[in-house]
Amino acid sequence: MAIGGKSGDTVVGLSGVRRTRELAYVFIDGGIAANTLRELERLRRSGTEVYRVASLEPMTRALGREDALVVGIKRGGLAQGIAGRLADRPEGESGCVQDESTS
């Protein structure tokens, strides 16, 4: 994903994710506020897959933003690669949970 950050395929931070259209994925840190979580889960209406991750810190560290609690992936090659990786893993083994409780 660090390569995606340099190519512009990765959006780091809440304000950037809010402004970006055509996101394939949004990964949310498990420590995010409940209201923000509900707001971001609404992105599913536009076809974005939303996942909660116990900790985004390893991902955001690689992107140079350890403080970020939200990462978005734009549609395109990087998103297709992520889709393949997620599809290859049994549910629960990916380290992230697709929480549909508030959608």
C-alpha positions as CSV (number, residue, x, y, z in Angstrom):
1,M,0.0,0.0,0.0
2,A,2.9,2.3,0.4
3,I,3.4,2.2,-3.3
4,G,-0.3,3.1,-3.7
5,G,0.3,6.2,-1.5
6,K,3.0,7.4,-3.8
7,S,0.9,6.8,-6.9
8,G,-2.2,8.5,-5.5
9,D,-4.3,5.4,-5.2
10,T,-4.4,5.6,-1.4
11,V,-6.2,8.3,0.5
12,V,-5.0,8.7,4.1
13,G,-7.0,10.4,6.8
14,L,-10.7,11.2,7.5
15,S,-10.9,14.5,5.6
16,G,-9.3,13.0,2.5
17,V,-11.7,10.0,2.5
18,R,-14.7,12.3,3.0
19,R,-13.7,14.3,-0.1
20,T,-12.8,11.4,-2.4
21,R,-15.3,9.7,-4.7
22,E,-15.0,6.3,-6.4
23,L,-13.4,4.6,-3.4
24,A,-13.2,0.8,-3.7
25,Y,-12.2,0.2,0.0
26,V,-12.1,2.1,3.3
27,F,-10.2,0.6,6.2
28,I,-11.1,2.0,9.6
29,D,-9.1,1.7,12.8
30,G,-11.0,-0.1,15.6
31,G,-10.5,2.9,17.9
32,I,-12.5,5.3,15.8
33,A,-15.5,7.1,17.3
34,A,-18.9,5.5,16.9
35,N,-20.5,8.5,15.0
36,T,-17.6,8.6,12.6
37,L,-17.8,4.9,12.0
38,R,-21.5,5.2,11.1
39,E,-20.7,8.1,8.8
40,L,-18.1,6.1,6.9
41,E,-20.2,3.0,6.7
42,R,-22.7,5.0,4.6
43,L,-20.1,4.8,1.9
44,R,-21.4,1.3,1.2
45,R,-24.3,2.9,-0.7
46,S,-21.9,3.9,-3.4
47,G,-20.3,0.5,-3.6
48,T,-17.4,1.1,-1.3
49,E,-16.4,-1.9,0.9
50,V,-15.8,-0.8,4.5
51,Y,-13.7,-2.8,6.9
52,R,-12.8,-2.2,10.5
53,V,-9.3,-3.2,11.5
54,A,-8.0,-3.7,15.0
55,S,-5.1,-1.3,14.3
56,L,-4.3,0.6,11.2
57,E,-0.9,1.7,12.6
58,P,1.2,-0.7,10.6
59,M,-0.5,0.4,7.4
60,T,-0.5,4.1,8.2
61,R,3.2,3.9,9.3
62,A,4.1,2.6,5.9
63,L,2.2,5.5,4.4
64,G,4.0,8.1,6.6
65,R,0.9,9.0,8.7
66,E,0.9,7.0,11.9
67,D,-1.8,9.2,13.4
68,A,-4.5,8.4,10.7
69,L,-7.5,6.3,11.6
70,V,-8.9,6.0,8.1
71,V,-7.4,4.8,4.8
72,G,-9.2,4.8,1.5
73,I,-8.2,2.9,-1.7
74,K,-9.4,4.3,-5.0
75,R,-10.8,2.0,-7.6
76,G,-8.1,0.7,-10.0
77,G,-5.2,-1.6,-10.0
78,L,-4.3,-1.4,-6.3
79,A,-8.0,-2.1,-5.4
80,Q,-8.0,-5.1,-7.7
81,G,-4.9,-6.5,-6.0
82,I,-6.5,-6.0,-2.6
83,A,-9.7,-7.7,-3.8
84,G,-7.7,-10.7,-4.8
85,R,-5.8,-10.9,-1.5
86,L,-9.1,-10.6,0.5
87,A,-10.8,-13.2,-1.6
88,D,-7.9,-15.7,-1.1
89,R,-8.3,-15.7,2.7
90,P,-10.9,-17.5,4.8
91,E,-13.3,-15.1,6.6
92,G,-11.8,-13.8,9.8
93,E,-8.2,-14.5,8.7
94,S,-7.7,-11.2,6.8
95,G,-7.3,-9.3,10.0
96,C,-10.3,-7.1,9.3
97,V,-14.0,-7.3,9.8
98,Q,-16.6,-6.2,7.3
99,D,-19.1,-4.9,9.9
100,E,-22.6,-4.5,8.5
101,S,-24.3,-3.9,11.8
102,T,-25.0,-0.2,11.2
103,S,-25.7,-0.2,7.5
